[in-house]
Amino acid sequence: MMRMFLAAAPAVLLALSSAQAEPVAYEFDLSHTEVSASWVHQGYSRQSLQFTDFDGTLDLDLETPANSTVDITFNLISGIWAGAHHEAFVGHLNSGDFFDTAVSPTAHFVGTSFETEDGETGVMTGDLTMNGQTHPVSLEVTLNNSGETRDGRSKLGFTATGTLLRSQWDMGYAVPYVSDEIDLFISTEMAVPAPAE
């Protein structure tokens, strides 16, 4: 559903000044990236899970954001972590009540538009496909910082938040006892890849 949100990377584009004319590839620093979803369980508590296995394309054009490409695929079979003692719950998430990973083992997010007024905050919209359904998702994006890695490569950091209704993706099991609305949270650092040795 949810490096669904990493698609928010174009928010950084207008905050950086550059004469580059071609999109530049960035990669996630997975040790400093969190992609999570949370919900209310029967009114008693808020629960969450993290998506840990994802990859994709983040080609950012700092001069013309419309030329950027954000395309992220999540491996749902092995890439869901809900904490210790939650093996049965993760198994249920993989069943036909939710992600139905036997049929649809991945989720896929493709950014389609980005709007910003100040170059530091904005709204990224994209198409999220999971469980055989495709619907738009919007994320509020904030640029946290921009700079360089220790070896001089361009580095960016941002946070993105949003919500979706899981029933739109035919995952309405236990609604309304378990909330239909899912809160998305992404916080990430990314950098231009190091040159191949």
C-alpha positions in Angstrom: 0.0 0.0 0.0 1.6 1.7 1.2 7.3 2.6 -1.0 3.2 3.2 -2.2 4.3 6.4 -0.8 7.8 6.6 -1.7 6.3 7.6 -4.9 6.2 11.0 -3.3 9.8 11.6 -4.1 9.1 14.3 -6.7 8.2 16.6 -3.8 11.9 17.3 -3.5 12.4 18.3 -7.0 11.5 22.0 -6.8 13.4 22.3 -3.5 16.7 21.6 -5.3 18.4 23.8 -7.8 20.1 22.1 -10.6 20.9 22.5 -14.3 20.5 18.8 -15.0 18.5 18.1 -18.1 18.0 14.4 -17.7 16.3 12.4 -14.9 18.7 11.1 -12.3 18.3 7.7 -10.6 18.0 7.6 -6.8 17.9 4.5 -4.6 16.4 4.0 -1.1 18.6 3.8 2.0 16.7 0.8 3.3 18.3 1.1 6.7 16.7 4.5 7.0 13.3 3.9 5.4 10.0 3.0 6.9 6.8 2.2 5.0 3.9 1.4 7.3 0.1 1.2 7.5 -2.0 1.5 10.6 -5.7 1.0 11.6 -8.1 0.9 14.6 -8.9 -2.5 16.0 -12.4 -2.7 17.3 -12.1 0.7 18.9 -9.6 -0.6 21.5 -6.2 0.0 19.9 -4.3 1.2 16.9 -2.3 -1.6 15.2 0.3 -1.3 12.4 2.4 -3.2 10.0 5.5 -2.5 7.9 6.3 -3.2 4.3 9.9 -4.4 4.1 10.5 -5.9 0.7 10.1 -3.4 -2.2 12.0 -2.0 -5.2 11.4 0.2 -8.1 12.4 3.2 -10.2 12.9 6.7 -8.8 14.3 8.7 -11.7 14.1 12.4 -10.7 14.4 15.3 -13.1 15.3 18.2 -11.0 14.6 20.7 -13.8 11.4 19.3 -15.2 9.5 17.3 -12.5 7.0 16.0 -15.1 9.8 14.0 -16.6 10.4 12.1 -13.4 9.4 8.4 -13.0 8.2 6.8 -9.8 7.3 3.2 -10.0 7.4 0.9 -6.9 6.6 -2.8 -6.5 6.1 -4.4 -3.1 6.6 -8.1 -2.5 3.7 -9.0 -0.2 4.4 -12.6 0.3 7.7 -12.1 2.2 7.6 -8.3 2.8 5.0 -7.8 5.6 6.1 -7.4 9.2 3.6 -6.9 12.0 5.9 -7.4 15.0 6.7 -10.4 17.2 4.0 -13.0 17.8 2.0 -12.0 14.7 2.8 -14.9 12.4 -0.9 -16.0 12.3 -2.0 -12.5 11.5 0.5 -12.1 8.7 -0.8 -15.4 7.3 -4.3 -14.1 7.4 -3.2 -10.9 5.6 -1.9 -13.2 2.8 -5.2 -15.0 2.5 -8.2 -14.3 0.3 -9.7 -12.0 3.0 -7.0 -9.4 2.3 -4.1 -9.4 -0.2 -4.8 -12.9 -1.6 -1.1 -13.2 -2.4 -1.6 -16.6 -4.0 -3.2 -14.7 -6.9 -1.7 -11.2 -6.5 1.7 -11.5 -4.8 2.7 -7.9 -5.2 1.4 -4.4 -4.8 2.3 -1.8 -7.4 2.4 2.0 -7.1 3.0 4.4 -10.1 3.0 8.2 -9.5 0.8 10.1 -11.9 0.9 13.7 -10.7 2.5 16.1 -8.2 1.4 19.5 -7.0 3.5 21.9 -4.9 3.5 25.6 -4.2 6.7 26.0 -2.2 8.8 23.1 -3.4 9.1 21.7 0.1 5.5 20.4 0.6 3.1 19.0 -1.9 0.6 16.3 -2.9 1.7 13.2 -4.9 -1.1 11.2 -6.5 -0.6 7.8 -8.0 -2.3 4.5 -9.0 -2.1 1.7 -6.4 -2.7 -1.8 -7.7 -3.2 -4.6 -5.2 -5.6 -7.6 -4.9 -6.5 -7.2 -8.5 -7.8 -3.6 -8.1 -6.3 -0.3 -9.1 -7.4 3.0 -7.5 -5.7 6.4 -6.9 -4.0 7.3 -3.7 -2.8 10.7 -2.6 0.1 11.5 -0.3 1.0 14.6 1.6 4.7 15.0 1.1 7.2 17.0 3.1 10.9 17.5 2.2 12.9 16.9 5.4 16.4 17.7 4.1 18.6 17.7 1.1 22.4 17.4 1.0 25.1 15.0 0.2 26.4 11.7 1.5 29.9 11.5 3.0 31.3 10.6 -0.4 29.6 13.5 -2.1 26.5 11.9 -3.7 23.2 13.8 -3.7 21.0 12.8 -0.8 17.3 13.5 0.0 15.0 12.8 2.9 11.2 13.1 3.0 8.1 12.1 4.9 4.7 11.2 3.2 1.3 10.5 4.8 -2.1 9.6 3.4 -5.1 7.4 3.8 -7.1 4.8 1.8 -10.2 2.7 2.3 -9.1 -0.9 2.1 -12.6 -2.0 0.9 -11.9 -0.2 -2.4 -9.4 -3.0 -3.1 -11.9 -5.7 -2.1 -10.4 -6.1 1.3 -13.4 -5.2 3.5 -13.0 -8.1 5.9 -14.3 -7.3 9.4 -15.4 -3.7 8.5 -16.6 -1.8 10.5 -15.3 -3.6 13.6 -11.8 -3.1 12.2 -11.5 0.3 10.5 -11.9 0.5 6.8 -9.6 3.6 6.7 -5.9 2.8 6.7 -3.3 5.5 7.5 -0.1 5.4 5.5 3.2 6.6 6.7 6.5 6.8 4.8 9.8 8.3 6.0 12.8 7.7 3.8 16.3 8.7 2.9 17.6 8.2 -0.6 20.7 8.9 -2.6 22.3 8.7 -6.0 23.8 5.2 -6.2 27.5 4.8 -5.7 29.5 4.3 -8.9 30.0 0.6 -9.7 33.5 -0.6 -8.8 
